[in-house]
Amino acid sequence: MSKLLNEPIILSRFFNALSSKVRLDILQTVSENRRPFHIKALANHLKLDYAAVYRHVIVLRDAALVDLFEVGRSKVVVAREEDTLRKVFELAGSINSTWGT
């Protein structure tokens, strides 16, 4: 991931992807479970519409934070760079405790 952050467009996509609470929830769910998630199951888990979750997953995929695969007629999402995601969530926790939102 650190190599990717040298590219301004990738860096912009990375921070844009992290700017949504829904996308952060998706990342956290997928990374904590450490297994591929069908988008339909992810939508049910988050109590959101399938199409909305799919659109958010595309943003995460374009930011190189998740991979998206087709399994039969289903789409499956899996976290990439779990160490990077862990650091992102640690930083988010630190910011949250400092700024108290």
C-alpha positions as CSV (number, residue, x, y, z in Angstrom):
1,M,0.0,0.0,0.0
2,S,2.8,2.5,0.8
3,K,4.0,2.3,-2.9
4,L,0.5,3.2,-4.0
5,L,0.4,6.3,-1.8
6,N,3.1,7.9,-3.9
7,E,0.5,8.4,-6.6
8,P,-1.6,11.5,-6.0
9,I,-4.7,10.0,-7.7
10,I,-4.5,6.9,-5.6
11,L,-3.9,8.9,-2.5
12,S,-7.0,11.0,-3.3
13,R,-9.1,7.8,-3.8
14,F,-7.8,6.4,-0.6
15,F,-8.9,9.4,1.5
16,N,-12.2,9.7,-0.4
17,A,-13.0,6.1,0.4
18,L,-12.3,6.7,4.1
19,S,-14.6,9.8,4.2
20,S,-17.8,7.8,4.5
21,K,-19.1,6.2,7.7
22,V,-20.7,3.4,5.6
23,R,-17.5,2.6,3.8
24,L,-15.7,2.6,7.2
25,D,-18.3,0.2,8.5
26,I,-17.9,-2.0,5.5
27,L,-14.1,-2.1,5.9
28,Q,-14.3,-2.8,9.6
29,T,-16.8,-5.6,9.1
30,V,-14.9,-7.3,6.3
31,S,-11.5,-6.9,8.0
32,E,-12.7,-8.1,11.4
33,N,-14.2,-11.2,10.0
34,R,-11.1,-12.1,8.0
35,R,-13.2,-13.9,5.4
36,P,-14.8,-13.0,2.1
37,F,-18.3,-11.5,2.4
38,H,-21.1,-11.8,-0.1
39,I,-22.3,-8.3,-0.7
40,K,-25.9,-9.4,0.0
41,A,-24.8,-10.7,3.5
42,L,-22.9,-7.5,4.1
43,A,-25.9,-5.4,3.2
44,N,-28.1,-7.5,5.6
45,H,-25.5,-7.2,8.3
46,L,-25.3,-3.4,7.9
47,K,-29.1,-3.1,7.4
48,L,-28.5,-1.3,4.1
49,D,-29.8,-1.7,0.5
50,Y,-27.7,-4.1,-1.7
51,A,-27.2,-1.5,-4.4
52,A,-26.0,1.1,-1.9
53,V,-23.5,-1.3,-0.4
54,Y,-22.3,-2.4,-3.9
55,R,-21.7,1.3,-4.8
56,H,-19.6,1.8,-1.7
57,V,-17.7,-1.4,-2.3
58,I,-16.8,-0.1,-5.8
59,V,-15.3,3.1,-4.2
60,L,-13.3,0.9,-1.8
61,R,-12.1,-1.3,-4.6
62,D,-11.0,1.7,-6.7
63,A,-9.0,2.9,-3.7
64,A,-7.3,-0.5,-3.5
65,L,-8.8,-1.2,0.0
66,V,-10.8,-4.3,-1.0
67,D,-11.0,-6.9,-3.8
68,L,-14.3,-7.8,-5.5
69,F,-14.8,-11.2,-7.0
70,E,-17.7,-12.9,-8.7
71,V,-18.7,-16.3,-7.3
72,G,-21.4,-17.7,-9.4
73,R,-24.0,-15.0,-9.7
74,S,-22.9,-13.4,-6.4
75,K,-20.3,-10.7,-5.7
76,V,-17.9,-11.3,-2.9
77,V,-15.7,-8.6,-1.2
78,V,-12.5,-9.3,0.7
79,A,-10.2,-6.9,2.5
80,R,-6.8,-6.1,1.1
81,E,-3.7,-5.0,3.1
82,E,-5.1,-5.9,6.5
83,D,-2.1,-4.4,8.2
84,T,-2.9,-1.1,6.6
85,L,-6.5,-1.3,7.5
86,R,-5.6,-2.1,11.1
87,K,-3.4,1.1,11.2
88,V,-6.2,3.1,9.7
89,F,-8.6,2.0,12.4
90,E,-6.0,2.6,15.1
91,L,-5.5,6.2,13.8
92,A,-9.3,6.7,13.6
93,G,-9.6,5.6,17.3
94,S,-6.8,8.0,18.3
95,I,-8.4,10.9,16.4
96,N,-11.8,10.1,17.9
97,S,-10.4,10.0,21.4
98,T,-8.5,13.3,20.8
99,W,-11.3,15.2,19.1
100,G,-14.2,13.4,20.8
101,T,-16.8,13.2,18.0
